Amino acid sequence: MVIVIQCTDKVGLVATIAGLLQQKELNIVSMREHVDSIQNRFYARVEISKTIDATVLEAQLKGVLPLDAEVIVNPNPVKKIIVFATKEYHCLSDILIRNHFNTLGASVLCVVGNHSHLQDICRRFDMPFHLVSHEEITKEAFEEQLYRTISGYEVDYIILAKFMRILSPWFVEKYTLQIINIHHSFLPAFIGANPYKQAYERGVKLIGATAHFVTNNLDEGPIIAQQIIPVNHSYTTKDMVKAGKEIETAVLANALQLVFDDKVLVYQNKTVVFE
């Protein structure tokens, strides 16, 4: 079982947590903790070897921790996800392959696309594909149809695998900190569309990708993972796009693994990542 905790910091929290687990004869396999001294915030991720009633353990931990403590006990490590995609296949195909071979750390329930381009690859993996076109309808009607399509699923996370649409605040709020996006840029540089064109015109020597939680501020949600690779003056925009697809796939895969392993804790607009 995995326990994730965040709360106001105070002396003796590690001892308090360990003491309670010892009383219940629960062996600690690993424990990672971090204190943000500026925010006076304590974070911890604990793995225990025995499975017990999660609701009872959460209540008992909250009873000995500061009043603002957020405690999640998650005995089931396999998250349920839905993938949103548009036309680009590289991130989606990586997710489908990992899902097929049970190395994703999650179970893909379905794929939703606003174009039909990726329906064939989903069919090859026997993955349900829902086409929700954004064409010839309003953004509000499109998102309402998106919501109706997925509302029947019990989902932990929605993955935007190159889903080239900006979601409205009302949709994002229904899935707070449950939507993960891969942005084709090393944020905060080159926010929005055409980042590789922006990077080429700026003459950058590094390009990167960023996986982050989606909030109502475009491309400014809590960052989960980032990575960069070097480029030089010989790279065209097309070369940057090609290199960028590889790094986007790698960064998204890394971010998803961290999230699915309950190694990412969010506070305000920052994350603590126990890699």
NORTA-V238660 format. One record per residue. N is the residue number from 1. OMEGA is omega as a letter, one per 30 degrees, with the letter a starting at -180 (* if undefined). Layout:
# NORTA-V238660
N|OMEGA / N|OMEGA
This chain:
# NORTA-V238660
1|l / 2|l / 3|l / 4|a / 5|l / 6|a / 7|l / 8|a / 9|l / 10|a / 11|l / 12|a / 13|a / 14|l / 15|l / 16|a / 17|a / 18|a / 19|l / 20|l / 21|l / 22|l / 23|a / 24|l / 25|l / 26|a / 27|l / 28|l / 29|l / 30|l / 31|l / 32|l / 33|l / 34|l / 35|l / 36|a / 37|a / 38|l / 39|a / 40|a / 41|a / 42|l / 43|l / 44|l / 45|a / 46|l / 47|l / 48|a / 49|a / 50|l / 51|l / 52|a / 53|a / 54|a / 55|a / 56|a / 57|l / 58|a / 59|a / 60|l / 61|l / 62|a / 63|a / 64|a / 65|l / 66|a / 67|a / 68|a / 69|l / 70|a / 71|l / 72|l / 73|a / 74|a / 75|a / 76|a / 77|a / 78|l / 79|l / 80|a / 81|l / 82|a / 83|l / 84|a / 85|l / 86|a / 87|a / 88|a / 89|a / 90|l / 91|l / 92|a / 93|l / 94|l / 95|a / 96|l / 97|l / 98|l / 99|a / 100|a / 101|l / 102|l / 103|a / 104|a / 105|l / 106|l / 107|l / 108|a / 109|a / 110|l / 111|l / 112|l / 113|l / 114|l / 115|a / 116|a / 117|a / 118|a / 119|a / 120|a / 121|l / 122|l / 123|a / 124|l / 125|a / 126|a / 127|l / 128|a / 129|l / 130|l / 131|l / 132|a / 133|l / 134|a / 135|l / 136|l / 137|l / 138|l / 139|a / 140|l / 141|l / 142|a / 143|l / 144|l / 145|l / 146|a / 147|l / 148|a / 149|a / 150|a / 151|l / 152|l / 153|l / 154|a / 155|l / 156|a / 157|l / 158|a / 159|l / 160|a / 161|a / 162|l / 163|a / 164|l / 165|l / 166|a / 167|a / 168|a / 169|a / 170|l / 171|a / 172|a / 173|l / 174|a / 175|a / 176|a / 177|l / 178|a / 179|a / 180|a / 181|l / 182|a / 183|a / 184|l / 185|l / 186|a / 187|g / 188|l / 189|l / 190|l / 191|l / 192|a / 193|l / 194|a / 195|a / 196|l / 197|l / 198|a / 199|l / 200|a / 201|l / 202|a / 203|a / 204|l / 205|l / 206|l / 207|a / 208|l / 209|a / 210|l / 211|a / 212|l / 213|a / 214|l / 215|a / 216|l / 217|a / 218|l / 219|a / 220|l / 221|a / 222|a / 223|l / 224|a / 225|l / 226|l / 227|l / 228|l / 229|a / 230|l / 231|l / 232|a / 233|a / 234|a / 235|l / 236|l / 237|l / 238|l / 239|l / 240|l / 241|a / 242|l / 243|a / 244|l / 245|l / 246|a / 247|l / 248|a / 249|a / 250|a / 251|l / 252|l / 253|l / 254|a / 255|a / 256|l / 257|l / 258|a / 259|a / 260|l / 261|l / 262|a / 263|a / 264|l / 265|a / 266|l / 267|a / 268|a / 269|l / 270|l / 271|l / 272|a / 273|l / 274|a / 275|*
